[in-house]
Amino acid sequence: MWASPSTWLAAAGIVAINLPFGFWRAGVRRFSIPWFAAVHVPVPMAIGIRFLMHVPLRLVTVPLFVAAFFTGQAIGAKLRKSPS
């Protein structure tokens, strides 16, 4: 297995952190200051999760964390756009 359980848990945390930011991003004008904030504010939080979980940044984990980041953003945006 190329990723430890803590790596997968960190990826799940990154998805969870990005859900509200993706929700927010979907409701603002594209490339506005709030849009950039919704995309960039969770980056230090994602890095913090990785540090708190003691997950080293390796070449094989970068795609997982990037995918987790964008998955959380996409699901959050989809939640905003889905009819209630």
Beta strands, then each sheet from edge to edge (+ up, - down):
end
